[in-house]
Amino acid sequence: MLSKTDLSLLERVRKSPILPMLADCTVDSLCQLGAQQGIDFATALLYDRVCHSKRHGPFIRQLQGLASSATPLPRLDATLVIVPGAFHEQFPQSGANGRIVREQATRFGCRVQMIPLPNLGSLGR
C-alpha cells in the first residue's frame, strides 16, 4: 500500500513534462534530474516512464491485472536468486533484503534462494 506522500510524488511525476519518454531517461539525464529534484523524484519518474512505455507497459499492466484478479496465479517452475543490498540487516524497510520480491515470487510458486552476504559484503572472495 502506497503512502499519501508516495501517491503525491507519483502524481507529480505523471504530470511532469520532464523526460517524457523512457528513451529520454539516460544515465546522465537521470543523474542530473536527481541532483535537481532529488533521488526520489528521479526514481519515481523512471518507474513511471517504464510503466507507460510501449515496450514494457503492456506486460506491467498484465501483471497488475493478475495481482488484482481472483483467478489463481500461474505456477512458475523457476528459482529466483536474490543478492541483498547494503545494510539489508540494519534497514530492512529499505527493501534491500528482497522481502517484497521474495513474497511475490512465492505467490507464483517460485523457489527463492538468498545469497548469504553480510551487510556490506561482496560477491568476490
C-alpha positions as CSV (number, residue, x, y, z in Angstrom):
1,M,0.0,0.0,0.0
2,L,1.4,3.3,-1.0
3,S,1.5,6.3,1.4
4,K,-0.1,9.6,0.6
5,T,3.4,11.0,0.1
6,D,4.2,8.3,-2.4
7,L,0.9,8.8,-4.3
8,S,1.5,12.5,-4.4
9,L,5.0,12.0,-5.8
10,L,3.8,9.6,-8.5
11,E,1.0,12.1,-9.4
12,R,3.6,14.9,-9.7
13,V,5.8,12.7,-11.9
14,R,2.9,11.6,-14.1
15,K,2.1,15.3,-14.9
16,S,5.7,16.3,-15.4
17,P,6.9,17.1,-18.9
18,I,10.5,16.3,-17.9
19,L,11.9,13.3,-19.8
20,P,8.6,12.3,-21.3
21,M,9.7,9.0,-22.9
22,L,11.6,6.1,-21.5
23,A,14.3,6.6,-24.2
24,D,14.9,10.1,-22.7
25,C,15.8,8.5,-19.3
26,T,19.5,8.1,-19.9
27,V,22.0,7.7,-17.0
28,D,23.2,11.3,-17.4
29,S,19.7,12.8,-17.6
30,L,18.5,10.8,-14.5
31,C,21.7,11.8,-12.6
32,Q,21.1,15.5,-13.5
33,L,17.4,15.2,-12.5
34,G,18.3,13.5,-9.2
35,A,20.7,16.4,-8.4
36,Q,18.0,19.0,-9.3
37,Q,14.8,17.3,-8.0
38,G,16.1,14.6,-5.6
39,I,16.6,10.9,-6.0
40,D,13.0,10.1,-5.0
41,F,11.6,12.2,-7.9
42,A,14.1,10.8,-10.4
43,T,13.4,7.2,-9.3
44,A,9.6,7.7,-9.4
45,L,9.9,9.3,-12.9
46,L,11.9,6.4,-14.2
47,Y,9.3,4.0,-12.8
48,D,6.5,5.9,-14.4
49,R,8.2,6.0,-17.7
50,V,8.9,2.3,-17.7
51,C,5.2,1.6,-16.7
52,H,3.9,3.7,-19.5
53,S,6.4,2.7,-22.2
54,K,5.1,0.9,-25.3
55,R,7.6,-1.9,-24.7
56,H,7.1,-2.6,-21.0
57,G,3.7,-1.1,-20.2
58,P,1.5,-3.9,-21.5
59,F,3.4,-6.6,-19.5
60,I,3.3,-4.5,-16.3
61,R,-0.5,-4.0,-16.8
62,Q,-0.9,-7.7,-17.3
63,L,1.0,-8.4,-14.0
64,Q,-1.1,-5.8,-12.2
65,G,-4.3,-7.5,-13.5
66,L,-3.1,-10.8,-12.2
67,A,-2.5,-9.3,-8.8
68,S,-6.0,-7.9,-8.6
69,S,-7.7,-11.0,-10.1
70,A,-9.4,-13.7,-8.1
71,T,-8.0,-16.2,-10.6
72,P,-5.2,-18.3,-9.2
73,L,-1.8,-17.2,-10.3
74,P,0.1,-19.4,-12.7
75,R,2.8,-21.5,-11.2
76,L,6.3,-20.9,-12.4
77,D,9.0,-23.6,-12.3
78,A,11.8,-21.2,-11.6
79,T,14.3,-20.3,-8.9
80,L,14.8,-16.7,-8.0
81,V,18.2,-15.8,-6.6
82,I,18.4,-12.6,-4.6
83,V,21.6,-10.7,-3.8
84,P,20.8,-8.5,-0.8
85,G,21.8,-4.8,-0.8
86,A,23.9,-2.9,1.6
87,F,22.6,-2.6,5.1
88,H,19.9,-5.1,4.5
89,E,20.0,-6.2,8.1
90,Q,20.0,-2.8,9.8
91,F,17.4,-1.3,7.5
92,P,15.0,-4.0,6.3
93,Q,12.4,-1.3,5.5
94,S,14.7,-0.1,2.6
95,G,13.8,-3.2,0.6
96,A,17.5,-4.2,0.3
97,N,16.6,-7.6,1.9
98,G,14.4,-8.5,-1.1
99,R,11.4,-9.2,1.1
100,I,8.8,-7.9,-1.4
101,V,10.4,-9.7,-4.3
102,R,10.6,-13.0,-2.2
103,E,6.9,-12.7,-1.3
104,Q,5.8,-12.1,-4.8
105,A,7.9,-15.0,-6.2
106,T,6.4,-17.3,-3.6
107,R,2.9,-16.4,-4.7
108,F,3.9,-17.7,-8.2
109,G,5.3,-20.9,-6.6
110,C,8.9,-20.0,-7.4
111,R,11.7,-21.3,-5.3
112,V,13.7,-18.4,-3.7
113,Q,17.4,-18.5,-2.7
114,M,19.0,-15.7,-0.8
115,I,22.8,-15.3,-1.3
116,P,24.1,-15.1,2.3
117,L,26.1,-11.9,2.5
118,P,27.0,-9.6,5.4
119,N,25.6,-6.1,5.3
120,L,28.5,-4.7,3.3
121,G,29.7,-8.0,1.8
122,S,30.8,-8.5,-1.8
123,L,30.4,-11.4,-4.2
124,G,34.2,-11.7,-4.6
125,R,36.3,-13.7,-2.1
